[in-house]
Amino acid sequence: MNKEELIEKVAKTSGFTKKNAEKAVSCVLDSISDALVQNEKVQLLGFGTFDVREREARMGRNSKTGKEVELPAGKVPVFSAGKTLKDALNEPEASRTPAPQ
């Protein structure tokens, strides 16, 4: 699912217009991004946690030439799924309830 498909799904399930659904999805994603830029953790109970981790400098390999290159240290976003989401993913297909339409 891409962003456009997510917007359509939100509009359909919420009764919002597509324009309002796009605003809502964009606001949520922007808020998560802004929090991560400020090194804040975003915890959505039942879904998961977005966080920022430091990555040390390391050696990598150029996939075209095979030559080793040094990759600088930096920050990377990470997502950890919550228990409810993990349980839903591992639930047998027959017992899943379809999303409201």
C-alpha positions as CSV (number, residue, x, y, z in Angstrom):
1,M,0.0,0.0,0.0
2,N,1.4,3.4,-0.9
3,K,0.4,6.8,0.5
4,E,-2.3,7.4,-2.1
5,E,-3.9,4.0,-1.4
6,L,-3.7,4.7,2.3
7,I,-5.5,8.1,1.8
8,E,-8.2,6.3,-0.2
9,K,-8.7,3.7,2.5
10,V,-8.9,6.3,5.2
11,A,-11.5,8.3,3.2
12,K,-13.5,5.2,2.6
13,T,-13.5,3.8,6.1
14,S,-13.9,7.2,7.9
15,G,-16.4,8.9,5.7
16,F,-14.0,11.8,5.2
17,T,-13.7,13.4,1.8
18,K,-10.5,12.4,0.0
19,K,-9.1,15.9,0.5
20,N,-9.8,15.7,4.3
21,A,-8.3,12.2,4.5
22,E,-5.2,13.4,2.7
23,K,-4.8,16.3,5.2
24,A,-5.3,13.8,8.1
25,V,-2.8,11.3,6.8
26,S,-0.2,14.0,5.9
27,C,-0.6,15.6,9.4
28,V,0.0,12.3,11.2
29,L,3.0,11.5,9.0
30,D,4.4,15.0,9.4
31,S,3.9,14.9,13.2
32,I,5.8,11.6,13.4
33,S,8.6,12.9,11.2
34,D,8.9,16.2,13.2
35,A,9.1,14.3,16.5
36,L,11.8,12.0,15.2
37,V,13.8,15.0,13.9
38,Q,13.7,16.3,17.5
39,N,15.0,12.9,18.7
40,E,11.6,12.1,20.3
41,K,10.1,8.7,20.5
42,V,6.6,8.2,19.1
43,Q,4.6,5.5,20.8
44,L,1.3,4.4,19.4
45,L,-0.2,1.9,21.8
46,G,-1.4,-1.2,20.0
47,F,0.5,-0.4,16.9
48,G,4.2,0.3,17.6
49,T,7.0,2.7,18.4
50,F,9.0,4.9,16.1
51,D,12.4,5.9,17.4
52,V,15.8,7.3,16.3
53,R,19.0,5.3,16.8
54,E,22.6,6.3,16.3
55,R,24.5,4.3,13.7
56,E,28.3,4.1,13.9
57,A,30.6,4.7,11.0
58,R,31.3,1.5,9.1
59,M,32.8,0.1,6.0
60,G,30.4,-0.7,3.1
61,R,30.8,-2.0,-0.4
62,N,29.9,-0.2,-3.7
63,S,27.6,-2.7,-5.3
64,K,28.7,-1.8,-8.9
65,T,32.4,-1.8,-8.4
66,G,32.8,-4.0,-5.3
67,K,35.2,-1.4,-3.9
68,E,35.0,-0.8,-0.1
69,V,33.8,2.7,1.0
70,E,33.5,4.3,4.4
71,L,29.9,5.0,5.4
72,P,29.7,7.9,7.9
73,A,28.0,7.7,11.3
74,G,24.4,9.0,11.4
75,K,20.9,8.7,12.8
76,V,18.4,6.2,11.4
77,P,14.7,5.9,12.1
78,V,13.5,2.5,13.5
79,F,10.1,1.0,14.0
80,S,9.2,-1.6,16.6
81,A,5.8,-3.3,16.2
82,G,3.7,-3.5,19.3
83,K,2.2,-6.7,20.7
84,T,-1.2,-6.1,19.3
85,L,0.1,-5.7,15.8
86,K,2.4,-8.7,16.1
87,D,-0.5,-10.8,17.4
88,A,-2.7,-9.7,14.5
89,L,0.0,-10.7,12.0
90,N,0.3,-14.1,13.5
91,E,-3.4,-14.8,13.8
92,P,-4.8,-17.5,11.6
93,E,-6.3,-16.1,8.4
94,A,-9.8,-17.5,9.1
95,S,-10.2,-15.8,12.5
96,R,-9.3,-12.3,11.2
97,T,-12.1,-9.9,11.2
98,P,-12.4,-7.7,8.1
99,A,-11.9,-3.9,8.5
100,P,-15.2,-2.0,8.6
101,Q,-16.2,-0.6,5.2
